[in-house]
């Protein structure tokens, strides 16, 4: 009886988060289900609206293949940074960029394709099978520091529900279908109907708090809330027979070779279907917020972590991703400087105190920078390598 009374009390008097569900997409794997609208309240800092459209992407509008006459279209692809559940729909980077670029004589549409946990391999499949169907002039992939861990079978065992890419003996991409079909948990969906469950498990993050108490030493908080220490353990202790004979350095090198091959394939597929392909990097949170914190970067020597996947994650854009983009002739934007300038101008952090996802300030700065980036791509020939933008 008391549980029932509490359930009614929370439903009537306490703002309680909604929980967007997933569905099985046989092309990509599990992703957010279409036609979901609600409010996401997490912790003490996030209380935002979301709307997953008929195609299953967090965007105020449904997507249509046919473009209105004279309209130009940009598609932004990525993980939870692009999914943008941490801000309201009108505050997202793609909404900011669309408003910035839209003019009466030249309408511009920005379509966003983001899902939490996506890595470069699923983003490439997303571009191939979905994004290019909407006939964009430009496709931008937003790269985040956890993407290598999300996409590389050389760092950790891949999920059986997702597509997997490896490199064959010739260094070419080798595609592998999912080995299992994902099915939603009926019990979890049923439990999510309870306001008490949503409040304590999702909104107050009770399970995460209990897990944090058990972990010793505490896992370091990383981009998007990823525990980097846990990732490193996962990578070092992978049980795959293929990885057993590879050193950590060999796995890391293979990971960047795989990412370069995926970016090359995405570039070529976009070009083949009439779109330019650009690459943006999210930046490093400590560098971005330096005008507020005054924190100085103490980067370990390169020999400690030459592939920027452990102690030198902060150097990933400068030492790994930027050079890859330059080799491939892909337009490249490092968002560190634009976001840092916005932080200095507003006196506000670009992210949340307990989560490194962009907040409203970060999305505003990223949206303005992405708009300028796309305009520069349109001004240059798509058949020529495009200079890097910083």
Order of alpha helices (4+ residues) and beta strands (2+ residues): alpha-beta-beta-beta-beta-beta-alpha-alpha-beta-alpha-beta-alpha-beta-beta-alpha-alpha-alpha-alpha-alpha-beta-alpha-alpha-alpha-beta-alpha-beta-beta-alpha
